[in-house]
Amino acid sequence: MQWKQDFTPIADQLWLSAIVALIPILYFFWALAVKRMKGHVAGLTTLLLAVVLAVIAYRMPAGKAVMSVTQGAVYGLLPIGWIIITSVFLYKLTVKTGHFDIIRNSVVSLTEDRRLQALLIAFSFGAFLEGAAGFGAPVAISAALLVGLGFNPLYAAGICLIANTAPVAFGAVGIPIISMEGPTGVPAMEISKMVGRQLPFLSVFIPFYLVLIMAGWKKTVEVFPAIIVSGVSFALTQYLSSNFLGPELPDILSSLVSIVALAVFLKYWKPKSTFRFATESEVAAAGQTARATHRGGEVFRAWSPFLVLTALISLWGIPQVKAALTGHYEGTNALLKAINAIGSHLTFMPPVPGLNNQILNASGQPIAAVYKLELLGAAGTAILLAAVVTKFIVGISWKDWSRTFVETLNELKYPIITIASVVGFAYIANSSGMSTTLGMALAKTGSFFPFFSPILGWLGVFITGSDTSSNLLFGNLQKVTATSIGMDPVLALAANSSGGVVGKMISPQSIAVACAAVGLTGKESDLFRFTVKHSLFLIILIGILVYLQSTVLSWMIP
């Protein structure tokens, strides 16, 4: 029996319904920030609360609510959980074989300064991974690298989450922006141009903000020239590529330009003093300085697993290859057709029992619900393949390789439960109508909507963990609301994506991924407390920027 969504179920009042819809989000904030619950406990109890509210307050049939949760949980396992498992596994292989020591030394040879290491790895390299793969790979891999270099795990995770804001809107080869074109009818290129006139301001600011968080004002001023090189080279490339090439390449091009520019700059410039964390002992610091140098071939071999990873993730992200890996390729290339034949047998899209086409949206249209299982096309499979290649590069036996994989699975069992539960919450919030209720309430802010427009995207990413999902969830609502108040709809759509990027650092999924990568399982509340204040500060800045662009800076709209 079909069920129609009701976005104002409480006395037919939008604001009362919005307050009820907000309860699970407020509870999750309270569970992590105040009660400091373990991530999987906070995630599971938030999910349970959301199901109860969906059934009682929103009158969603219990069976449909449960099946919606299973759909989200499956998506939490594949592709998101699969990326985390394989990323951490690859990192552990390099550690167990001693090759990560060489990687550490190669970075130290470029700079021993923690501030500059954060710029290179958390900001630039993380942005490259975001552009190529998205999901949890950038934070998982770059945070693990920083911990291996000697960063405090909490700082490593927090810094990588904050650094990951600049590239998110153009992540996974531009999918967040490309995905908005279909439901809204606005060309992706126009949205790309507008986002490219918002995020570069953030991209210039983030490197400075990262170092300020790490080291304080005086130590930040010491490396200001490096910050300028890192941020300006990234932002300028991001603006040019998003406005003249499209949404697919800004992250990849910007990150590469930023890495090369900063690496070359550091060949000719050094800060007055070398910054390390207060928790690092003098003995450890001296030992790091005294480590032996390695030949070029050794350094290349040590970095090879991550070079292979980068190549494969980039390959997996090419639209034609992605289509073949998931069995949807319709071209004539013989190799891709062969891959397509395999991919079609490893892609499963079974309908969710009792849920597929059983929920009607506000327009009375049925909503499709399938379990999306792309075994070959998932980015995690590309990372696993990189781990197989790494087995031969580092010379580890199959027995030890397999044992390391089992160890990784055991270490990540609680983070995977956290991820599955919070994605389940995202799905029940969407299918019950709670997310749309919140969006409709924010859309009622009238002339102040330009300020709240990015907050809607921020809220969407907090709930779903994905800028793409947030854009799909609220894109059309942004367009309709903007048109009704005389705001340029392109600006509103861009604001949704730009605001979403700073919601990523507090998304339960991102928090769980980061903690899993650096060995802080069970400490999700500490990381949430670390990032939430920065997320709130940055979303206010973006809200102000969008409001100005809708009024005095309207000339910036393409």
C-alpha positions as CSV (number, residue, x, y, z in Angstrom):
1,M,0.0,0.0,0.0
2,Q,1.4,3.4,-1.0
3,W,2.0,6.2,1.5
4,K,2.1,9.9,0.7
5,Q,4.6,12.2,2.5
6,D,3.2,14.9,4.7
7,F,5.6,17.7,5.4
8,T,3.4,19.4,8.0
9,P,2.1,16.5,10.0
10,I,1.9,18.3,13.4
11,A,-1.4,20.2,13.4
12,D,-0.8,21.1,9.8
13,Q,1.8,23.7,11.1
14,L,5.1,24.0,9.3
15,W,7.0,25.4,12.3
16,L,5.8,22.9,14.8
17,S,6.6,20.1,12.3
18,A,10.1,21.6,11.8
19,I,10.7,21.6,15.5
20,V,9.9,17.8,15.6
21,A,12.1,17.2,12.5
22,L,14.9,19.0,14.3
23,I,14.8,16.8,17.4
24,P,17.1,13.9,16.1
25,I,19.7,16.5,14.9
26,L,19.7,18.3,18.2
27,Y,19.9,15.0,20.0
28,F,22.9,14.0,18.0
29,F,24.7,17.3,18.8
30,W,23.9,16.7,22.4
31,A,25.0,13.1,22.4
32,L,28.4,13.9,21.0
33,A,29.1,17.5,22.2
34,V,27.6,17.2,25.7
35,K,27.3,13.6,26.7
36,R,30.4,12.5,24.7
37,M,28.9,9.2,23.7
38,K,30.9,6.8,21.6
39,G,30.1,7.3,17.9
40,H,28.3,4.1,17.3
41,V,26.1,4.6,20.4
42,A,25.2,8.2,19.4
43,G,24.5,7.0,15.8
44,L,22.3,4.0,16.8
45,T,20.3,6.0,19.3
46,T,19.8,8.9,16.9
47,L,18.6,6.4,14.3
48,L,16.2,4.8,16.7
49,L,14.8,8.3,17.7
50,A,14.4,9.2,14.0
51,V,12.5,6.0,13.3
52,V,10.1,6.6,16.3
53,L,9.4,10.2,15.2
54,A,8.9,9.1,11.6
55,V,6.3,6.5,12.6
56,I,4.5,8.4,15.4
57,A,4.8,12.1,14.3
58,Y,5.1,11.7,10.6
59,R,2.8,8.7,10.5
60,M,5.1,6.7,8.2
61,P,4.2,3.0,8.2
62,A,6.6,1.2,10.4
63,G,7.6,-1.4,7.8
64,K,8.5,1.3,5.3
65,A,10.5,3.1,8.0
66,V,12.5,0.0,8.8
67,M,13.2,-0.8,5.1
68,S,14.3,2.8,4.5
69,V,16.9,2.3,7.3
70,T,18.1,-0.9,5.6
71,Q,18.5,1.0,2.3
72,G,20.7,3.6,4.0
73,A,22.7,1.1,6.0
74,V,23.6,-0.8,2.8
75,Y,24.8,2.4,1.2
76,G,26.8,3.1,4.4
77,L,28.6,-0.2,3.9
78,L,29.0,0.2,0.1
79,P,30.5,2.4,-1.1
80,I,31.3,4.5,2.0
81,G,32.4,1.8,4.5
82,W,34.3,-0.1,1.7
83,I,36.4,3.0,1.0
84,I,37.4,3.3,4.7
85,I,38.3,-0.3,5.0
86,T,40.5,-0.4,1.9
87,S,42.1,3.0,2.6
88,V,43.2,2.1,6.1
89,F,44.3,-1.3,4.8
90,L,46.6,0.2,2.2
91,Y,48.1,2.6,4.8
92,K,48.7,-0.3,7.2
93,L,50.5,-2.3,4.5
94,T,53.0,0.5,4.1
95,V,53.5,0.8,7.8
96,K,54.0,-2.9,8.4
97,T,56.6,-3.2,5.7
98,G,58.6,-0.1,6.9
99,H,57.9,1.9,3.7
100,F,56.0,4.5,5.5
101,D,59.2,5.5,7.4
102,I,60.6,6.4,4.0
103,I,57.5,8.3,3.0
104,R,57.8,10.2,6.3
105,N,61.4,11.0,5.7
106,S,60.7,12.2,2.2
107,V,58.2,14.7,3.4
108,V,60.5,15.8,6.2
109,S,63.3,16.4,3.7
110,L,61.0,18.9,2.0
111,T,60.0,20.4,5.3
112,E,60.1,19.3,8.9
113,D,57.6,22.1,9.8
114,R,54.2,20.7,10.9
115,R,52.4,23.8,9.5
116,L,53.8,23.3,6.0
117,Q,53.2,19.5,6.2
118,A,49.6,20.2,6.9
119,L,49.3,22.5,3.9
120,L,50.9,19.9,1.6
121,I,49.0,16.9,2.8
122,A,45.8,17.9,4.5
123,F,45.0,20.8,2.1
124,S,46.5,20.1,-1.3
125,F,46.9,16.3,-1.4
126,G,43.5,15.9,0.3
127,A,41.9,18.1,-2.3
128,F,43.4,16.0,-5.0
129,L,41.8,12.8,-3.5
130,E,38.5,14.7,-3.1
131,G,38.5,15.6,-6.7
132,A,39.4,12.1,-7.9
133,A,37.3,10.0,-5.5
134,G,35.3,11.9,-2.9
135,F,33.4,10.1,-0.1
136,G,35.7,9.3,2.8
137,A,38.9,8.7,0.9
138,P,40.5,12.2,1.2
139,V,40.1,12.4,4.9
140,A,41.0,8.8,5.6
141,I,44.2,8.7,3.6
142,S,45.5,12.2,4.3
143,A,44.8,11.9,8.1
144,A,46.5,8.6,8.2
145,L,49.5,10.1,6.5
146,L,49.7,13.0,9.0
147,V,49.5,10.6,11.9
148,G,52.3,8.6,10.4
149,L,54.4,11.8,10.2
150,G,53.9,12.3,13.9
151,F,50.8,14.4,14.2
152,N,48.5,14.0,17.2
153,P,45.6,11.8,15.9
154,L,42.9,14.3,17.0
155,Y,44.7,17.2,15.3
156,A,45.3,15.2,12.2
157,A,41.7,14.2,11.8
158,G,40.4,17.6,12.7
159,I,42.8,19.5,10.4
160,C,42.0,17.1,7.5
161,L,38.2,17.6,8.0
162,I,38.6,21.4,8.0
163,A,41.0,21.3,5.0
164,N,38.5,19.2,3.1
165,T,36.0,22.0,2.9
166,A,37.6,23.9,0.0
167,P,37.3,21.1,-2.6
168,V,34.1,19.3,-1.6
169,A,31.7,21.1,-4.1
170,F,33.8,19.9,-7.0
171,G,34.5,16.5,-5.5
172,A,34.4,13.2,-7.3
173,V,35.0,14.8,-10.7
174,G,32.3,17.4,-10.2
175,I,29.4,15.1,-9.3
176,P,27.8,17.4,-6.7
177,I,27.3,20.2,-9.2
178,I,26.6,18.0,-12.2
179,S,23.8,16.2,-10.2
180,M,21.9,19.4,-9.8
181,E,21.3,20.0,-13.5
182,G,18.8,17.2,-13.9
183,P,16.2,18.0,-11.1
184,T,16.6,21.8,-11.5
185,G,17.0,22.3,-15.3
186,V,19.8,24.8,-14.6
187,P,23.0,24.0,-16.7
188,A,25.8,22.6,-14.6
189,M,28.2,25.0,-16.2
190,E,26.3,28.0,-14.9
191,I,26.2,26.6,-11.3
192,S,30.0,25.8,-11.7
193,K,30.7,29.4,-12.6
194,M,28.8,30.7,-9.6
195,V,30.4,28.2,-7.1
196,G,33.7,29.2,-8.7
197,R,33.0,32.8,-7.6
198,Q,32.3,31.8,-4.0
199,L,34.6,29.0,-2.9
200,P,37.9,30.6,-4.0
201,F,37.4,33.1,-1.1
202,L,37.2,30.1,1.2
203,S,40.2,28.4,-0.5
204,V,42.4,31.4,0.2
205,F,41.2,31.5,3.8
206,I,41.4,27.8,4.7
207,P,45.2,27.4,4.6
208,F,45.6,30.5,6.9
209,Y,42.8,29.2,9.2
210,L,44.4,25.7,9.4
211,V,47.7,27.0,10.5
212,L,46.1,29.5,12.9
213,I,44.2,26.6,14.6
214,M,47.4,24.6,14.8
215,A,50.0,27.2,15.9
216,G,48.4,30.5,16.9
217,W,48.8,34.0,15.4
218,K,52.5,34.6,15.8
219,K,53.5,31.2,14.4
220,T,51.0,31.7,11.5
221,V,52.6,35.0,10.5
222,E,56.0,33.2,10.3
223,V,54.8,31.1,7.4
224,F,52.5,33.6,5.8
225,P,54.4,33.6,2.5
226,A,53.9,29.8,2.2
227,I,50.2,30.2,3.1
228,I,49.7,32.8,0.3
229,V,51.4,30.5,-2.2
230,S,49.4,27.5,-1.2
231,G,46.0,29.3,-1.0
232,V,46.2,31.8,-3.9
233,S,47.6,29.2,-6.4
234,F,44.7,26.8,-5.4
235,A,42.0,29.5,-5.5
236,L,43.1,31.1,-8.7
237,T,43.2,27.7,-10.5
238,Q,39.8,26.8,-8.9
239,Y,38.2,30.0,-10.3
240,L,39.7,29.7,-13.8
241,S,38.9,26.0,-14.2
242,S,35.3,26.2,-12.8
243,N,34.5,29.2,-14.9
244,F,36.1,28.2,-18.2
245,L,36.4,24.4,-18.1
246,G,33.4,23.2,-16.1
247,P,32.9,21.4,-12.8
248,E,34.8,18.2,-13.5
249,L,38.5,19.3,-13.0
250,P,38.8,22.2,-10.5
251,D,39.8,20.1,-7.6
252,I,42.4,18.0,-9.5
253,L,44.0,20.9,-11.3
254,S,43.9,23.2,-8.3
255,S,45.5,20.7,-6.0
256,L,48.3,19.8,-8.4
257,V,49.1,23.5,-9.0
258,S,49.1,24.1,-5.3
259,I,51.4,21.1,-4.5
260,V,53.9,22.0,-7.2
261,A,53.8,25.8,-6.3
262,L,54.4,25.2,-2.6
263,A,57.1,22.5,-3.2
264,V,59.0,24.7,-5.5
265,F,58.6,27.7,-3.2
266,L,60.0,25.6,-0.2
267,K,63.1,24.9,-2.2
268,Y,64.0,28.6,-2.0
269,W,62.3,29.7,1.2
270,K,62.3,28.4,4.8
271,P,60.5,29.7,7.9
272,K,62.5,31.3,10.7
273,S,61.8,28.5,13.1
274,T,60.6,24.9,12.7
275,F,57.2,24.4,14.3
276,R,56.3,21.2,16.1
277,F,53.5,20.4,18.6
278,A,54.1,20.9,22.3
279,T,53.4,17.2,22.8
280,E,56.4,16.2,20.7
281,S,59.4,15.5,22.8
282,E,62.8,17.0,22.0
283,V,64.3,13.5,21.6
284,A,61.6,12.6,19.0
285,A,62.2,15.8,17.1
286,A,65.9,15.3,17.1
287,G,65.5,11.8,15.9
288,Q,63.3,12.9,13.1
289,T,65.9,15.4,12.0
290,A,68.7,12.8,12.2
291,R,66.9,10.2,10.1
292,A,68.9,8.8,7.2
293,T,68.2,10.1,3.7
294,H,67.1,7.7,1.0
295,R,67.9,7.3,-2.6
296,G,65.4,8.4,-5.2
297,G,64.5,4.9,-6.1
298,E,63.7,4.0,-2.5
299,V,61.5,7.1,-2.1
300,F,59.7,6.4,-5.4
301,R,59.1,2.8,-4.3
302,A,57.7,3.9,-0.9
303,W,55.4,6.4,-2.5
304,S,54.3,3.9,-5.2
305,P,51.3,2.5,-3.4
306,F,49.8,6.0,-3.2
307,L,50.8,6.8,-6.7
308,V,49.0,3.6,-7.9
309,L,46.1,4.5,-5.6
310,T,45.9,8.0,-7.2
311,A,46.1,6.6,-10.7
312,L,43.4,4.0,-10.1
313,I,41.0,6.3,-8.3
314,S,41.4,8.9,-11.1
315,L,40.7,6.1,-13.7
316,W,37.7,5.0,-11.8
317,G,36.4,8.6,-11.8
318,I,36.4,9.0,-15.6
319,P,32.7,9.0,-16.7
320,Q,33.2,6.5,-19.5
321,V,35.2,4.1,-17.3
322,K,32.7,4.5,-14.4
323,A,29.9,3.7,-16.8
324,A,31.7,0.5,-17.9
325,L,32.6,-0.6,-14.4
326,T,28.9,-0.3,-13.4
327,G,27.6,-2.0,-16.6
328,H,26.1,1.1,-18.2
329,Y,28.6,1.8,-21.0
330,E,27.0,2.3,-24.4
331,G,30.0,3.3,-26.5
332,T,32.0,1.4,-29.0
333,N,35.4,1.1,-27.4
334,A,36.3,-2.7,-27.3
335,L,38.1,-2.6,-24.0
336,L,35.4,-0.7,-22.2
337,K,32.8,-3.0,-23.7
338,A,34.7,-5.9,-22.2
339,I,34.8,-4.2,-18.8
340,N,31.2,-3.4,-19.2
341,A,30.3,-7.1,-19.6
342,I,32.1,-7.8,-16.3
343,G,30.7,-4.7,-14.5
344,S,27.1,-5.6,-15.5
345,H,27.5,-8.9,-13.6
346,L,28.9,-7.2,-10.5
347,T,26.3,-4.4,-10.3
348,F,23.2,-5.2,-8.4
349,M,20.2,-2.8,-8.0
350,P,17.5,-4.9,-6.3
351,P,14.4,-2.9,-5.3
352,V,13.9,-2.4,-1.6
353,P,11.0,-4.7,-0.5
354,G,7.9,-2.8,0.6
355,L,9.5,0.6,-0.2
356,N,10.3,0.8,-3.9
357,N,7.7,3.1,-5.5
358,Q,5.6,2.8,-2.3
359,I,6.2,6.3,-1.1
360,L,4.6,9.2,-2.9
361,N,6.2,12.7,-2.9
362,A,4.3,16.0,-2.6
363,S,3.4,15.8,-6.3
364,G,2.0,12.3,-6.0
365,Q,4.9,10.8,-7.8
366,P,6.3,7.4,-6.5
367,I,9.8,7.4,-5.3
368,A,12.1,4.6,-6.4
369,A,14.1,2.8,-3.7
370,V,16.8,0.3,-4.6
371,Y,19.8,-1.2,-2.9
372,K,22.7,0.2,-4.9
373,L,25.5,-2.4,-5.0
374,E,28.3,-1.5,-7.5
375,L,30.9,-4.0,-6.5
376,L,33.4,-3.2,-9.3
377,G,32.6,0.5,-9.8
378,A,33.0,1.4,-6.1
379,A,36.0,3.6,-5.4
380,G,36.9,1.2,-2.6
381,T,37.5,-1.5,-5.2
382,A,40.0,0.7,-6.9
383,I,41.8,1.1,-3.6
384,L,41.7,-2.7,-2.9
385,L,43.3,-3.2,-6.4
386,A,45.9,-0.7,-5.4
387,A,46.5,-2.8,-2.2
388,V,47.0,-5.9,-4.4
389,V,49.6,-4.1,-6.5
390,T,51.2,-2.8,-3.3
391,K,51.6,-6.4,-2.1
392,F,54.2,-6.9,-4.9
393,I,55.7,-3.4,-4.5
394,V,56.5,-3.8,-0.8
395,G,57.2,-7.6,-1.0
396,I,54.8,-8.7,1.7
397,S,53.6,-12.4,1.7
398,W,49.9,-13.2,0.9
399,K,49.6,-14.6,4.4
400,D,50.7,-11.3,6.0
401,W,48.7,-9.4,3.5
402,S,45.5,-11.3,4.4
403,R,46.3,-11.1,8.1
404,T,46.6,-7.3,7.8
405,F,43.3,-7.1,6.0
406,V,41.5,-9.1,8.8
407,E,43.2,-6.9,11.4
408,T,41.8,-3.8,9.6
409,L,38.3,-5.3,9.5
410,N,38.5,-6.0,13.2
411,E,39.7,-2.5,14.0
412,L,37.0,-0.8,12.0
413,K,33.9,-2.8,13.2
414,Y,32.6,0.0,15.4
415,P,33.2,2.8,12.9
416,I,31.4,0.8,10.2
417,I,28.4,0.4,12.6
418,T,28.5,4.2,13.1
419,I,28.5,4.9,9.4
420,A,25.7,2.4,8.6
421,S,23.6,3.9,11.4
422,V,24.0,7.6,10.5
423,V,23.4,6.9,6.7
424,G,20.3,5.0,7.8
425,F,19.3,8.1,9.7
426,A,19.8,10.2,6.6
427,Y,17.6,7.9,4.5
428,I,14.8,7.8,7.1
429,A,14.9,11.6,7.4
430,N,14.5,11.9,3.7
431,S,11.9,9.3,3.1
432,S,9.7,10.3,6.0
433,G,9.8,14.0,4.8
434,M,11.6,15.4,7.9
435,S,14.5,16.8,5.7
436,T,12.0,18.5,3.4
437,T,10.1,20.0,6.4
438,L,13.3,21.6,7.6
439,G,14.1,22.9,4.2
440,M,10.6,24.4,3.8
441,A,11.0,26.2,7.2
442,L,14.3,27.8,6.2
443,A,12.7,28.8,2.8
444,K,10.2,30.9,4.8
445,T,12.8,33.4,5.9
446,G,11.8,35.8,3.1
447,S,14.3,38.6,2.3
448,F,16.9,36.9,4.6
449,F,16.8,33.7,2.5
450,P,20.0,34.6,0.7
451,F,21.8,34.3,4.1
452,F,20.0,31.1,5.0
453,S,20.3,29.5,1.6
454,P,23.8,28.1,2.3
455,I,22.7,27.1,5.7
456,L,20.2,24.8,4.0
457,G,23.0,23.2,2.1
458,W,25.0,22.9,5.4
459,L,22.1,21.2,7.1
460,G,21.7,18.9,4.1
461,V,25.3,17.7,4.2
462,F,25.1,17.3,8.0
463,I,22.2,15.0,7.5
464,T,23.3,13.1,4.4
465,G,27.1,13.3,4.7
466,S,27.2,14.2,1.0
467,D,27.2,17.5,-0.9
468,T,25.7,15.6,-3.9
469,S,22.9,14.2,-1.7
470,S,22.3,17.7,-0.2
471,N,22.1,19.2,-3.7
472,L,19.6,16.6,-4.9
473,L,17.6,17.0,-1.7
474,F,17.3,20.7,-1.6
475,G,18.3,21.9,-5.1
476,N,14.7,22.3,-6.5
477,L,13.5,23.9,-3.2
478,Q,16.4,26.4,-3.5
479,K,15.4,27.3,-7.1
480,V,11.7,27.7,-6.4
481,T,12.2,29.8,-3.2
482,A,14.8,32.0,-4.9
483,T,12.5,32.7,-7.9
484,S,9.6,33.5,-5.6
485,I,11.6,36.2,-3.7
486,G,13.5,37.7,-6.7
487,M,16.8,36.0,-5.9
488,D,18.8,34.6,-8.9
489,P,18.2,30.8,-8.8
490,V,21.8,30.1,-9.9
491,L,23.1,32.0,-6.8
492,A,20.8,29.9,-4.6
493,L,21.9,26.6,-6.2
494,A,25.6,27.5,-5.8
495,A,24.9,28.6,-2.2
496,N,23.5,25.2,-1.4
497,S,26.7,23.5,-2.6
498,S,29.1,26.1,-1.1
499,G,27.3,26.0,2.2
500,G,27.3,22.2,2.2
501,V,31.1,22.1,2.1
502,V,31.5,23.3,5.6
503,G,28.8,20.9,6.9
504,K,31.1,18.0,5.8
505,M,33.4,18.4,8.8
506,I,30.6,17.8,11.3
507,S,28.7,15.2,9.4
508,P,28.5,12.0,11.5
509,Q,29.7,10.0,8.5
510,S,32.8,12.2,8.1
511,I,33.5,12.1,11.9
512,A,33.3,8.3,11.9
513,V,35.6,8.1,8.8
514,A,38.2,10.4,10.3
515,C,38.3,8.7,13.7
516,A,38.6,5.2,12.0
517,A,41.5,6.4,9.9
518,V,43.6,7.7,12.9
519,G,42.7,5.1,15.5
520,L,40.3,7.2,17.5
521,T,37.4,4.8,17.5
522,G,35.1,5.7,20.4
523,K,36.4,9.3,20.5
524,E,34.0,10.7,17.9
525,S,32.6,13.1,20.5
526,D,36.1,14.7,20.9
527,L,36.5,15.2,17.2
528,F,33.0,16.6,16.9
529,R,33.7,19.1,19.6
530,F,36.9,20.1,17.8
531,T,35.2,20.8,14.4
532,V,31.7,22.1,15.3
533,K,32.8,25.6,16.3
534,H,34.8,26.0,13.0
535,S,31.9,24.7,11.0
536,L,29.5,27.2,12.5
537,F,32.0,30.1,12.0
538,L,32.6,29.2,8.4
539,I,28.9,28.8,7.5
540,I,28.2,32.3,8.9
541,L,30.9,33.7,6.6
542,I,29.5,31.9,3.6
543,G,26.0,33.1,4.5
544,I,27.2,36.7,4.6
545,L,29.0,36.3,1.3
546,V,25.9,34.9,-0.5
547,Y,23.8,37.7,1.0
548,L,26.2,40.3,-0.3
549,Q,26.2,38.6,-3.7
550,S,22.5,38.8,-3.8
551,T,22.5,42.6,-3.1
552,V,25.6,44.8,-3.4
553,L,27.8,42.2,-5.2
554,S,25.2,41.0,-7.7
555,W,27.7,41.8,-10.6
556,M,29.5,38.6,-9.5
557,I,26.6,36.4,-10.7
558,P,27.2,35.0,-14.2
